[in-house]
Amino acid sequence: MEEIPTRYRDGFCQVCGEIAHTLDFEGALRSVLDSVHSCVDVDASAILLLDPSHRTLSVAASRNLSEAYTNADPIEVEKDPLSAEALKDRVFAIEDMQENPSYSDLAGQEGLRSALVIPLKSRGRPVGALWVYTRGHRKFTSEETSYLKTLGAQAGMALSNARLHQSLHILSDVGRAVTSRVDEAGILRLVVKNGTELFHGKGASIFLLDPRKNTLELKASHGMGEGFFEKNSLPVNDSVRECLERLVVISNISTDRTSDFPEKTEEEGIHAIVCAPLRVREKAIGVLRLYMDHIRKFSREERMFFNILADFSAIAIENARLVKHIRRDYEDLTRDVWHWYDWGERPPRI
């Protein structure tokens, strides 16, 4: 980390404390922009964050910019050259945006002149870019650049932590929704739908184990086209057994065929797959599969969250099966009591 200029140190220490203790994602965004404007003389600022595919950037927060800027559609990284450079851990300045063909339209719409773009990183990985703007011509000093670069490193980590905290809350909500149901079909539909949304995938599926046939049976799917699954019943052989034993992450299926399920991935535009075992008391009862239309490396935290979702799902499925078993036993018992005591044409209410 670069040394902070003396005149920024006191403010920076306070800023780091405020950002580090903020686990609310929206609050973390506000704290970062507050820190920028309290310590550097700029007119406007924005935080752009990468989507999970690393293909687009979205405005997560802005200060003193129009609603049109803030609510703009995600932009492809390749169409924002300086943000793309920031994702490579480079700092860039534009002294006159109006003379830059990539940003002249933005300068005219927002009344901007100069800009500085700072990388946002977390654990060595890019997460986005911090843009600061002035409405007059400005050349940023080395002290200002050093401060903002160091702030960007702290902000990237804080925003990642806050986003993880947010994801954990969402996962907890999904877990409560799943485990509160007792109908197996409804649970399966909920898991594949919420799993797809939570991990920004294209679709998901659940295969459950039939121990009598030693097969995996397709029971639910979401987001996948008709004909994607070549078979609804798969023998448990070496090509699928690994998914029953551990989490399998295929970041790029064109180069890694670790788990060879019979699925039409190429036709559906699938580039990455994650598969986790559904376990109850250390015994696999099936697998949860997530499909993505982009090459993607799952972080350690994402792998942990996906395993947690699989565990929630397995518990809910087992609970639903137990409830079904209890109901069946109850119905058998009432029929037996009815026959034993000859109480008429139908079983008594118990």
Residue, then its C-alpha position, 0 to 999 in steps of 0.5 A: m500500500e502506498e504511503i498516505p500524504t501527511r495532510y490526509r492521514d488523520g482523515f484517512c484513518q477516520v475514513c478507514g474506520e467508518i468504512a471497515h465497520t459498515l456491513d450494510f451495502e448501501g451504507a458502505l457505498r455512501s461512506v466511500l463517496d462521503s470519504v472522497h468528497s470530504c478529503v478531495d476537492v471534486d465535483a462529482s463521483a461514482i462507483l461502478l461495480l463488476d457483475p459476476s461475469h466480469r463482462t459489464l459494469s453497473v453504477a452502484a452509487s453516484r454523487n452530484l450526477s443525474e438520474a440518467y447517469t445513475n440509472a443507466d444500463p450496465i455498460e460492457v467493460e470493453k466499451d469503457p476503456l478507462s474502467a477496463e484499465a482500472l480493472k487491471d489495477r491501473v490509475f488513469a486521468i483525463e484532463d479534458m473529457q470533452e476532447n476524448p471520443s469515448y467520454s465526450d458525450l458523457a462530459g456534455q450531458e453531465g457538464l464534466r471536464s476532468a476525471l480520475v479513475i481508480p481501481l477497486k480491488s478485494r483480496g487481489r481481485p478487481v471488483g470495480a472502479l471509482w470515478v471522480y470528476t470535476r466540472g472545470h479543467r483539473k490536473f490531479t496531484s500525485e498526493e490526491t492520486s495516492y490518497l484515492k488509490t489507497l482509499g480505493a483498496q480499502a473501499g474495494m475490501a469493504l464493499s466486498n465484505a458488505r456484499l457478502h453480508q448482504s448475500l448471507h442475509i438473502l441466503s438466510d431468507v432463502g433457507r427459511a423459505v425452503t425449510s418452512r415448506v413440507d411439499e417436496a415438489g414446491i421445495l424443489r421448484l423454490v430451490v432451483k429458482n432462488g439458486t439461479e437468482l442468488f448466484h446470477g446464473k442462467g438456470a439450475s437443476i436438481f437430481l435426486l438419487d433413487p437407491r433402488k435403481n442406483t440412478l439420479e432422477l431429474k426432479a426440477s429445473h429452472g431457466m433451461g430450454e426444452g431438450f437441454f437434458e438429454k436424459n431424465s434418469l442417469p446411472v450413478n457411474d464414475s462420470v456423475r459420482e464425483c458430484l455426489e461426493r464433493l462440490v465440483v466447479i467447472s469454470n470453463i466447460s470448453t477446457d474442463r470436462t470434470s463432470d460429464f452429465p448428458e446436457k446440451t451445454e453448447e446449444e444452450g450457451i452454457h460456459a460454466i457449471v457448479c454442482a454440489p451434493l445434497r447430503v443428509r447425515e453425511k449421506a448423499i440424496g442427490v445433487l444441485r447444479l447451477y448453470m452460467d452463460h459465462i466463464r466464471k471462477f467461483s470465489r471461496e465465499e461463493r463456494m461456501f454459500f452454494n454448499i450452504l444452499a445445498d445443505f438447506s435444500a437437503i434438509a428441507i427435502e428430508n423434512a418433506r419426506l418425513v412429513k409425507h411418511i408420518r401422514r401415510d402412517y397416520e392414515d394407515l393407523t386410522r384405517d386400522v382403528w376403523h377396522w378394529y372397532d368397526w366404527g362405520e363406513r369411514p375412519p373416525r376423526i382423531 
